[in-house]
């Protein structure tokens, strides 16, 4: 016992005296660019042979505390500079100078393999934008920069709602491209796609963006049919200090969309701090306020046949302007023409008189006998005066319809309600406020825990089946993550609140009804038309007179009466109003392990995930009448990579299996090879597969849209006569309904079909080479084939002898033809795509750079009657030239970028039509202040102010001119 006590005492004394033998050493210093002599921030400073280290701050300074004995060697590294080693023998400050180097192809990317890989050695096509690219861009938002990358198309629904896509099938709200922010799926759960950059990173907190075009489900799961975009934030251990940016400018300078120019303001700040390289935090905010672009197309449109028409409000009584809302309500969709409506009114009056007289007085027969075809008002009045008082009112109301039919002056035409412009229905003030923050704690030098939150709120406009105002919407994402060098596990949630979001098209229709029901407006229109024709007016003038009469007292846009009705309707939930009540959530848990440290001769990565959507719209969007709907998805993936022949050949195989509650499991493999022909010259080949489960809306939606149609989900039970909660369903089956072709003509009986996940198999070959360390060349060609392509079909069900209700139903695309007996022959479609592109990137160590890219995508073997929604120009070119610092002090910077694309046919749920070709150019010039790491920019997007659109029915985009000051961004 005494011996044990002596051992314990000796050990205790040893621990207490250890510090005297291993005193901590503080190493500090600074890092400069040996060309410009400017301090360099975010440089990694590591003690060689250890994992101990730190980063330089915004002034290029660093300090670390270590128990390593002197002398020791520090390793300095940063993208864009050659790595340098310095030996430290004492405690004097270290002064290191780094030599700039070409970074072309040397950037580290993660998206291609889920592991750190040089961009030059990526097995598939990949694009990357760095914080330096973002800092020097002329674009007003880092998110807009994605449009410069080869293979990318962007749809602009509004100034703050933009949707990127790759390799075709471009549209607002893309469900075929994944968007991950710090590893979190950035989609809005109820919409099932990202709301642009509505929530996520502030501009000052973006470290880089990586775009993986093409099939990517093998590593990223459902939705990666056309690609995956990764947006990664700055590490608070690496990027510290206070930064802020003030950007202000104006648009609508030519007053073509608005009477006065609109102000654009973008203010943001970020603050990060680390303590002893153990604990760090960061917080940030960004506020964008602007006058939005206006969707103002008044082109006449037939929403049933999806065709533009040559008419206007003066020449077409059934006019339906693309961006005019409320005029979608018409007689035709209500089962009538002007003539049949007159016949109905006359018939109802005739039956009423017969009933009132005991079946003895046929008023039409009597009027035919007593009154001449061109009776004068006095003759008509005299006749009505002979009738019993109870019949005088109904007969008086019937008179215009009677004489219109008797004299055959009522046409078999339809007339639509008068609509309102988008500027009347949507607040032009767009706002986006983002608040972000995270806490980071290094449990050990190789293990870090973090808690992250991103919150976004504001108002924007989105184009789907209609134009939707997302007013005071809110989306929050919150993540808890544990990460080491070899593995990570994370859990996060997305909480969505649609706020006061409303359907602008439906709201306009309901507003018209709240002022005067169509059951009153349509008869008034026909009656006034007859009176005008009887007075000698031609048809065009008679229609104008009829509209003026029926619209008497109609609320003028902006009037007190209009505002009262508008607020009443937009705040009333669907289906009686235009308000959405979406409060859907997403929950996700995933983990990954890299066995590289355990199995050094091959790289093996495995991962697994669980995702749950909780749909909660209270019946305003989904069929969730009995409460929220939960949908679970499970997935697991693996990847094996091996280098062979002295690292000249890299082979990789990967695969993923996923299961959704409503669909069978899917396996998506990928195989790739990278062949190093010579240093800096690589050829890549890949076979990739991808899939997507139908989106939450494509599964469960039940929504009336502006054209009087209903969007119905593709799960077969949704077509039944009775839905959950005892709600009436559409009752679509072979006995009640028929399919319609693209011209809205009957095709045959409708039978619901099983809805299956969409998949694609793609082959790609590419070459990436660096010439003279200055010119990077990247070329690719791909071909792919889609199976079970998800689209929509139109189905008509007769709800009365005069009217069919039209349903737009989610289905896997197929060609359909009548097979006799009323049935429809269905042949599945295999949609084929192919494309190619080339990118050139030229950079000099002096700071001069230039780039250009061209790309082409095409759709093949598609039947003429199939609506593919490919929405992709044949040819697109991006280019740019810039300088990171020239002049005597190398402080002046500039950047010019441009885009040209050909015209193309846009097919969308909202509207189909031609998007004209356009050329647009952005530019900026700036001046750097190295002492405070700051930059002043004067810039413009669409500097020539030539308005263009990239999606039919969306707003045209004009010039935006701004001045920008950014502090502590170098």
SVG drawing of the C-alpha trace seen along z (x, -y; Angstrom):
<svg xmlns="http://www.w3.org/2000/svg" viewBox="-103 -59 120 61">
<polyline fill="none" stroke="black" stroke-width="0.4" points="0.0,0.0 2.8,-2.4 4.6,-1.4 1.5,-2.3 1.2,-5.6 4.8,-6.4 4.2,-5.7 1.1,-7.9 2.9,-10.7 5.8,-10.4 3.5,-10.5 1.7,-13.5 4.9,-15.4 6.0,-14.4 2.8,-15.9 3.2,-19.1 6.8,-19.5 6.2,-18.6 5.4,-22.2 8.8,-23.3 10.4,-20.9 7.9,-21.7 7.2,-25.4 4.7,-26.7 6.3,-28.7 4.4,-31.6 5.2,-31.9 3.9,-35.0 4.6,-37.0 3.1,-38.2 2.8,-37.1 3.1,-39.3 2.9,-39.0 6.5,-39.3 5.4,-41.0 3.0,-43.7 4.3,-43.6 0.7,-43.6 -0.3,-41.5 -2.1,-38.2 -5.0,-37.0 -6.3,-33.4 -2.9,-31.8 -2.5,-28.4 0.4,-28.3 1.1,-24.8 4.0,-23.4 5.6,-20.8 5.0,-17.2 2.0,-18.1 -1.6,-19.2 -1.0,-22.3 -1.5,-25.6 -3.6,-28.7 -4.4,-31.2 -3.3,-34.8 -5.9,-37.4 -7.2,-40.2 -3.9,-42.1 -1.8,-39.1 -0.7,-38.5 -0.7,-35.2 0.0,-33.9 0.0,-30.3 1.0,-28.7 2.7,-25.3 4.5,-23.0 6.8,-21.9 10.4,-22.6 12.5,-25.1 13.7,-25.0 10.6,-24.1 9.5,-24.5 6.5,-26.5 4.7,-25.6 2.8,-28.5 0.2,-27.7 -2.6,-29.4 -4.4,-28.9 -2.7,-31.2 0.7,-31.1 3.6,-28.7 4.0,-26.8 6.9,-28.0 8.7,-26.6 10.6,-28.7 12.6,-27.5 11.9,-29.2 14.7,-29.2 13.6,-32.0 10.6,-34.0 11.2,-37.0 8.3,-37.8 8.5,-35.8 8.2,-37.7 7.2,-35.4 6.8,-36.3 4.8,-34.1 5.3,-34.0 2.1,-34.1 1.6,-31.1 -0.9,-30.1 -3.9,-28.5 -5.4,-27.2 -6.4,-23.6 -4.9,-23.6 -8.0,-24.6 -9.3,-21.9 -12.9,-20.8 -15.1,-18.5 -18.3,-18.2 -17.0,-15.7 -16.0,-12.9 -17.1,-14.1 -13.4,-14.2 -10.8,-16.9 -9.5,-16.6 -7.6,-18.9 -9.9,-20.4 -7.5,-19.3 -8.0,-15.7 -11.8,-15.7 -13.4,-12.6 -16.3,-14.6 -16.9,-18.1 -16.8,-20.6 -16.9,-24.4 -15.6,-26.5 -15.9,-30.2 -13.7,-31.4 -14.1,-34.3 -11.7,-36.3 -14.0,-35.8 -16.9,-37.0 -15.0,-40.0 -14.2,-41.2 -17.4,-40.4 -19.5,-43.1 -22.6,-41.1 -24.8,-42.5 -25.0,-39.1 -22.6,-36.2 -25.5,-33.9 -25.7,-35.6 -22.2,-34.6 -23.3,-31.0 -24.6,-32.2 -21.0,-32.8 -20.1,-29.1 -20.3,-26.9 -23.3,-24.7 -25.5,-26.9 -28.8,-28.5 -30.6,-30.8 -34.3,-31.7 -35.1,-35.0 -38.6,-35.1 -37.7,-38.3 -34.7,-40.3 -34.2,-38.1 -35.5,-34.8 -33.3,-33.2 -33.0,-29.5 -29.9,-28.0 -29.9,-24.8 -27.5,-22.7 -27.9,-20.5 -31.4,-21.6 -34.9,-21.4 -34.5,-24.8 -37.4,-26.5 -38.4,-28.5 -38.0,-26.3 -35.8,-23.5 -36.4,-20.2 -33.6,-18.5 -30.7,-20.3 -29.6,-20.0 -28.4,-23.0 -26.4,-22.4 -25.3,-25.2 -22.6,-24.0 -23.9,-20.5 -27.5,-21.3 -30.2,-20.8 -31.3,-24.3 -34.8,-23.6 -38.0,-25.0 -39.8,-21.8 -43.2,-22.7 -41.9,-23.8 -39.3,-21.1 -36.7,-23.4 -34.5,-26.2 -35.9,-29.7 -32.9,-31.1 -30.6,-32.6 -33.5,-33.6 -31.9,-31.9 -28.4,-30.7 -25.1,-32.6 -24.5,-36.3 -22.2,-37.5 -19.3,-38.3 -19.5,-34.7 -19.1,-32.8 -15.8,-31.0 -16.5,-29.2 -19.1,-27.7 -18.8,-24.4 -21.1,-23.3 -21.3,-19.7 -23.2,-19.7 -25.0,-16.5 -26.1,-13.4 -25.0,-13.4 -27.4,-11.2 -24.7,-8.6 -23.3,-10.8 -26.0,-13.4 -29.3,-11.5 -32.7,-12.3 -32.8,-15.5 -29.4,-15.5 -30.6,-14.6 -29.1,-17.6 -26.5,-18.6 -25.5,-19.8 -24.5,-23.2 -22.4,-23.4 -22.1,-26.8 -19.5,-26.8 -19.0,-29.3 -15.9,-30.8 -14.2,-29.1 -14.3,-31.5 -10.9,-30.1 -9.5,-31.1 -11.4,-34.3 -11.6,-36.6 -12.5,-40.1 -15.2,-42.6 -16.2,-43.0 -19.0,-45.0 -20.2,-46.0 -22.5,-48.8 -23.8,-48.6 -26.3,-51.1 -27.6,-51.9 -30.6,-52.3 -32.5,-50.6 -35.4,-51.5 -33.4,-54.4 -35.1,-54.7 -38.6,-54.7 -39.8,-52.0 -41.3,-49.8 -41.8,-52.5 -42.4,-56.2 -39.4,-56.8 -36.0,-55.1 -35.9,-52.6 -33.3,-52.4 -31.2,-49.3 -29.6,-48.8 -27.6,-45.8 -26.0,-46.1 -24.2,-43.3 -21.8,-42.6 -19.8,-39.7 -17.9,-39.3 -15.8,-36.3 -13.5,-35.7 -11.4,-32.8 -10.0,-32.1 -6.7,-30.2 -7.6,-28.3 -10.0,-26.3 -13.3,-28.2 -14.6,-30.4 -17.9,-32.1 -19.3,-34.1 -22.4,-36.2 -23.6,-38.0 -26.5,-39.7 -27.5,-41.0 -30.4,-43.2 -31.4,-43.7 -34.1,-46.3 -35.0,-47.1 -37.7,-48.0 -38.2,-44.7 -38.5,-44.1 -42.0,-43.9 -43.5,-41.0 -45.6,-43.1 -46.3,-41.0 -49.8,-41.9 -49.6,-39.2 -52.8,-37.4 -52.7,-33.7 -54.9,-30.6 -54.1,-28.7 -55.8,-25.5 -53.9,-25.0 -50.8,-26.8 -50.5,-29.0 -50.0,-32.8 -52.6,-34.6 -52.5,-37.7 -55.3,-39.6 -55.4,-42.2 -58.1,-43.6 -59.6,-45.7 -59.7,-43.0 -60.3,-39.8 -63.3,-39.8 -61.9,-36.6 -58.5,-38.2 -56.2,-36.7 -52.9,-38.7 -49.9,-36.7 -49.1,-39.1 -52.6,-40.4 -54.5,-38.7 -58.2,-38.1 -58.9,-37.9 -58.4,-34.1 -62.1,-33.9 -64.2,-33.5 -67.4,-32.2 -65.8,-29.3 -64.3,-27.8 -67.6,-28.2 -69.3,-26.1 -70.9,-28.9 -70.6,-31.1 -72.3,-34.4 -75.1,-32.8 -75.6,-29.8 -75.6,-32.1 -78.4,-34.1 -80.3,-30.9 -79.9,-29.9 -81.2,-33.2 -84.1,-33.2 -84.9,-29.6 -84.9,-30.2 -87.2,-33.2 -89.5,-31.2 -89.7,-28.4 -90.4,-30.9 -93.3,-32.5 -94.7,-29.0 -94.5,-28.1 -96.1,-31.4 -99.0,-31.0 -99.7,-27.4 -98.2,-26.4 -100.5,-28.6 -98.2,-31.4 -95.2,-30.8 -93.7,-34.2 -91.3,-33.7 -94.1,-32.4 -96.2,-35.5 -93.3,-37.9 -92.7,-36.3 -96.3,-36.9 -96.7,-40.4 -93.4,-42.2 -91.6,-42.8 -87.9,-41.8 -86.8,-45.4 -89.2,-46.5 -88.8,-50.0 -88.4,-50.7 -91.9,-52.1 -93.3,-48.9 -91.4,-46.8 -92.5,-48.9 -96.1,-48.8 -96.0,-45.0 -94.4,-44.5 -97.0,-46.9 -99.7,-44.4 -98.1,-41.6 -98.9,-40.9 -96.7,-42.9 -94.9,-39.8 -93.7,-39.0 -92.7,-42.4 -89.2,-42.4 -88.1,-39.0 -89.3,-39.7 -87.6,-43.1 -84.3,-41.5 -84.8,-38.9 -85.6,-41.3 -81.9,-41.9 -81.2,-38.2 -84.5,-37.5 -83.9,-40.1 -80.3,-39.2 -81.2,-35.6 -84.2,-36.4 -82.1,-38.7 -79.0,-36.4 -76.6,-39.1 -75.1,-37.2 -72.0,-35.3 -70.7,-31.9 -67.9,-33.7 -66.5,-33.8 -65.8,-36.9 -63.4,-37.2 -63.4,-39.3 -61.3,-42.5 -57.9,-41.9 -55.3,-43.8 -51.7,-44.3 -49.0,-42.6 -47.9,-46.0 -51.4,-46.3 -51.4,-42.9 -47.8,-42.6 -45.9,-45.0 -42.9,-46.2 -40.7,-46.5 -38.6,-43.3 -36.9,-42.7 -34.6,-40.0 -33.1,-39.9 -30.7,-37.2 -29.3,-36.5 -26.6,-33.9 -24.4,-32.6 -22.4,-29.6 -20.4,-28.4 -17.3,-26.1 -15.4,-24.2 -12.3,-22.0 -12.7,-19.1 -9.3,-18.0 -7.0,-19.1 -8.8,-16.7 -12.4,-16.9 -14.6,-19.9 -18.2,-20.5 -20.4,-23.2 -23.8,-24.7 -25.1,-26.7 -28.2,-28.7 -29.3,-30.5 -32.5,-32.5 -34.1,-34.4 -37.2,-36.5 -38.6,-38.9 -40.8,-39.2 -40.1,-38.1 -42.0,-36.8 -41.9,-33.3 -43.2,-31.9 -44.8,-28.5 -48.2,-27.6 -49.0,-31.2 -47.2,-34.2 -46.9,-34.0 -46.0,-36.8 -44.0,-35.3 -44.8,-38.1 -43.2,-38.0 -42.0,-34.5 -39.6,-32.9 -37.2,-30.0 -34.8,-28.9 -32.1,-26.2 -30.4,-24.9 -27.6,-22.4 -25.6,-20.5 -22.4,-18.8 -19.5,-16.8 -16.6,-16.6 -13.1,-15.1 -10.5,-14.6 -12.0,-11.3 -15.7,-11.5 -18.6,-13.7 -22.1,-13.3 -24.7,-16.1 -28.4,-16.7 -30.3,-19.7 -33.8,-21.0 -35.5,-23.5 -38.5,-25.3 -40.7,-27.1 -43.4,-29.7 -45.0,-31.0 -46.1,-34.2 -48.7,-36.1 -47.7,-34.5 -50.5,-34.5 -51.3,-33.5 -51.5,-36.8 -53.5,-35.3 -56.1,-33.6 -56.3,-36.7 -57.2,-38.8 -59.9,-36.4 -61.4,-36.2 -61.2,-40.1 -63.3,-40.4 -65.8,-37.9 -65.9,-39.8 -66.8,-43.0 -69.3,-41.5 -69.9,-37.8 -69.4,-36.4 -73.0,-35.1 -74.0,-38.8 -71.1,-40.2 -71.5,-37.8 -75.2,-38.4 -74.7,-42.2 -72.0,-41.9 -74.2,-40.0 -77.2,-42.3 -75.1,-45.4 -73.6,-43.9 -77.1,-43.3 -78.2,-46.8 -75.1,-48.2 -75.6,-46.1 -79.2,-47.0 -78.1,-50.7 -76.0,-50.1 -72.6,-49.4 -70.3,-46.9 -69.1,-43.8 -65.8,-45.4 -67.6,-48.6 -70.4,-46.5 -67.9,-44.4 -66.2,-47.6 -69.6,-49.0 -70.5,-45.7 -67.3,-45.7 -67.7,-49.3 -71.2,-48.6 -70.4,-45.5 -67.3,-47.2 -69.3,-50.2 -68.1,-50.8 -65.2,-48.3 -62.5,-49.2 -59.6,-51.1 -56.2,-49.7 -54.9,-51.6 -58.3,-53.0 -59.5,-52.6 -62.2,-50.1 -59.6,-48.1 -57.2,-48.0 -60.0,-46.9 -61.1,-44.0 -57.5,-43.1 -56.5,-42.8 -59.6,-40.8 -59.0,-38.3 -55.3,-37.8 -55.6,-37.2 -58.3,-34.6 -56.9,-31.1 -57.2,-29.0 -59.6,-27.8 -61.9,-30.8 -59.1,-33.3 -55.5,-33.5 -53.5,-32.9 -51.1,-30.0 -50.7,-28.6 -47.6,-26.5 -45.7,-25.6 -43.8,-22.6 -40.6,-21.2 -37.7,-19.1 -35.5,-17.0 -32.2,-15.4 -29.5,-13.3 -26.5,-12.0 -23.0,-10.8 -19.9,-9.8 -16.7,-7.9 -13.4,-7.9 -11.3,-4.8 -8.2,-6.3 -6.3,-6.3 -7.4,-2.7 -7.0,-1.4 -4.1,-3.4 -3.8,-1.6 -7.3,-2.5 -9.7,-5.3 -13.1,-4.0 -15.9,-6.4 -19.3,-5.3 -22.2,-7.3 -25.9,-7.1 -28.8,-9.5 -32.4,-9.9 -34.7,-12.6 -38.2,-13.5 -40.6,-16.0 -43.5,-17.1 -46.1,-18.8 -48.4,-21.2 -50.5,-23.6 -53.9,-23.1 -55.3,-22.0 -54.3,-25.2 -51.6,-23.5 -51.5,-19.8 -54.1,-17.1 -53.3,-17.4 -56.9,-17.9 -56.5,-15.5 -53.2,-17.1 -49.5,-17.2 -48.2,-14.5 -44.8,-12.9 -42.7,-11.5 -39.5,-9.5 -36.5,-8.9 -33.6,-6.7 -30.3,-6.4 -26.8,-4.9 -23.8,-5.4 -20.3,-4.2 -17.3,-5.1 -14.0,-3.3 -11.1,-5.2 -7.7,-3.7 -4.7,-5.2 -2.7,-2.9 0.3,-3.0 2.3,-5.5 -0.8,-7.7 -1.3,-7.9 -4.7,-6.3 -7.4,-7.0 -10.4,-4.7 -13.5,-5.3 -16.8,-3.5 -19.6,-4.6 -23.3,-3.9 -26.2,-5.0 -29.4,-3.3 -32.5,-5.4 -36.0,-4.5 -39.0,-6.8 -42.2,-5.9 -44.3,-6.2 -41.9,-4.6 -39.7,-1.6 -36.0,-1.9 -33.6,-3.2 -29.9,-2.3 -27.7,-4.7 -24.2,-3.7 -21.3,-5.8 -18.0,-4.8 -15.2,-7.1 -11.6,-7.1 -9.0,-9.9 -6.0,-9.3 -3.0,-11.6 -1.5,-12.0 1.2,-14.2 1.6,-16.6 -1.3,-19.1 -3.1,-17.2 -5.9,-14.8 -8.6,-13.0 -11.7,-12.0 -14.4,-9.4 -17.5,-8.7 -20.7,-6.8 -23.2,-8.4 -26.8,-7.7 -29.2,-9.8 -32.8,-9.9 -35.4,-11.9 -38.4,-10.9 -41.4,-13.1 -41.4,-16.3 -43.7,-16.8 -45.9,-18.9 -45.9,-16.4 -47.0,-13.8 -49.7,-15.6 -50.6,-18.9 -54.3,-19.8 -54.5,-23.4 -56.7,-25.6 -54.6,-27.8 -55.3,-30.9 -56.6,-29.3 -59.4,-27.5 -57.5,-24.2 -56.6,-22.2 -53.1,-20.9 -53.3,-17.3 -50.6,-15.2 -49.5,-11.9 -50.3,-9.4 -53.2,-7.4 -55.4,-7.5 -55.5,-11.3 -57.8,-10.9 -60.5,-9.2 -64.0,-10.5 -63.3,-11.0 -60.1,-12.3 -58.9,-12.2 -61.1,-14.0 -64.1,-13.2 -63.3,-16.0 -64.6,-15.5 -62.0,-14.4 -61.8,-14.8 -63.2,-11.4 -61.0,-10.7 -61.3,-7.3 -62.2,-5.7 -65.9,-6.2 -65.9,-9.9 -62.9,-11.4 -60.9,-11.7 -57.4,-12.6 -56.7,-15.6 -53.9,-16.1 -51.8,-19.2 -54.6,-20.9 -57.1,-20.2 -58.9,-17.6 -60.2,-14.3 -57.7,-11.5 -59.4,-8.6 -60.5,-7.4 -58.4,-8.3 -57.0,-5.6 -54.6,-6.7 -51.2,-5.1 -48.5,-4.3 -46.2,-7.3 -42.5,-6.3 -39.2,-8.1 -37.5,-9.7 -34.0,-8.5 -31.2,-9.3 -28.1,-7.5 -25.3,-9.7 -21.9,-9.1 -19.3,-11.8 -15.8,-12.3 -13.7,-15.4 -10.2,-16.9 -8.6,-19.4 -5.2,-20.8 -2.9,-23.6 -0.8,-25.2 2.3,-27.1 0.9,-27.5 -1.3,-30.3 -4.1,-28.8 -6.5,-26.3 -8.6,-24.4 -11.6,-22.3 -13.7,-20.4 -16.5,-17.9 -19.1,-16.0 -22.0,-14.1 -25.0,-12.1 -27.9,-10.9 -31.2,-9.1 -34.1,-9.8 -36.5,-7.1 -39.9,-7.7 -39.6,-11.4 -42.0,-13.3 -44.4,-15.7 -48.1,-16.6 -51.1,-15.5 -54.5,-17.2 -57.7,-15.4 -61.2,-16.6 -64.2,-15.6 -67.7,-16.7 -69.3,-18.5 -72.4,-19.7 -73.8,-19.4 -72.1,-22.8 -68.9,-22.5 -65.8,-20.3 -63.4,-20.7 -59.8,-20.5 -57.1,-18.8 -53.4,-18.9 -52.0,-15.7 -48.5,-14.6 -47.5,-11.5 -44.5,-9.8 -44.3,-11.0 -45.5,-8.7 -46.9,-9.0 -50.6,-8.3 -52.9,-7.4 -56.4,-6.0 -56.5,-2.2 -60.2,-1.9 -63.1,-1.4 -62.3,-4.6 -59.1,-3.3 -55.7,-4.9 -52.5,-3.2 -49.6,-4.3 -45.9,-4.0 -43.3,-5.2 -40.9,-7.8 -37.1,-7.7 -36.0,-11.3 -32.5,-11.7 -30.1,-14.6 -26.6,-15.4 -24.3,-18.4 -20.8,-19.7 -18.8,-22.7 -15.4,-24.3 -14.0,-26.6 -10.8,-28.7 -9.3,-30.4 -6.2,-32.6 -4.3,-34.1 -1.0,-35.9 0.8,-36.3 0.5,-40.1 -3.2,-39.8 -4.6,-39.9 -7.2,-37.3 -9.6,-36.4 -12.1,-33.6 -14.5,-32.4 -16.8,-29.5 -19.3,-28.1 -21.8,-25.3 -24.6,-23.6 -27.3,-21.2 -30.0,-19.5 -33.0,-17.2 -33.5,-14.3 -36.0,-11.6 -39.0,-13.5 -42.4,-13.0 -44.0,-16.1 -46.9,-16.0 -44.7,-15.7 -44.1,-18.8 -40.6,-18.4 -40.0,-21.8 -36.4,-21.6 -36.2,-25.4 -32.6,-25.6 -31.0,-27.8 -29.0,-26.0 -25.9,-28.2 -24.6,-30.2 -21.3,-32.1 -19.9,-33.7 -16.8,-35.8 -14.9,-38.1 -11.7,-40.0 -10.3,-41.5 -7.3,-42.6 -6.7,-42.1 -4.5,-45.1 -2.7,-47.4 -1.3,-51.0 1.6,-52.4 0.5,-51.0 -1.4,-48.0 -4.6,-49.1 -6.9,-49.6 -9.1,-46.6 -11.6,-46.0 -13.8,-43.2 -16.1,-42.9 -18.3,-39.9 -20.8,-39.2 -23.3,-36.6 -24.9,-35.9 -27.5,-33.3 -29.8,-32.3 -33.6,-32.4 -35.5,-29.3 -39.0,-28.0 -39.9,-28.2 -42.5,-25.6 -43.9,-26.2 -46.9,-25.6 -47.6,-29.4 -47.0,-30.2 -45.3,-28.9 -43.6,-31.1 -40.4,-32.2 -37.6,-33.8 -35.7,-36.1 -32.0,-36.0 -30.0,-38.6 -26.6,-39.9 -25.9,-41.5 -22.8,-42.8 -21.8,-43.6 -18.8,-45.8 -17.1,-47.2 -13.9,-49.3 -12.6,-49.5 -9.8,-50.8 -8.2,-48.8 -7.1,-50.1 -4.7,-47.4 -4.1,-49.0 -7.7,-48.3 -8.3,-45.4 -11.0,-47.3 -12.4,-47.9 -14.5,-50.6 -16.3,-49.5 -18.4,-51.4 -20.3,-48.9 -23.4,-47.9 -25.2,-44.8 -26.7,-44.9 -24.6,-48.1 -26.2,-48.8 -29.7,-48.7 -31.0,-46.5 -34.0,-44.7 -34.0,-40.9 -35.8,-37.9 -34.6,-34.4 -38.0,-32.8 -41.3,-33.4 -43.9,-35.1 -41.1,-36.4 -40.0,-40.0 -37.7,-41.7 -34.4,-42.7 -32.9,-46.1 -29.7,-47.8 -28.8,-48.2 -26.0,-50.7 -24.3,-50.8 -21.4,-51.9 -20.0,-49.5 -17.7,-49.8 -16.4,-46.7 -14.3,-46.8 -11.9,-44.1 -12.5,-41.7 -8.9,-40.9"/>
</svg>
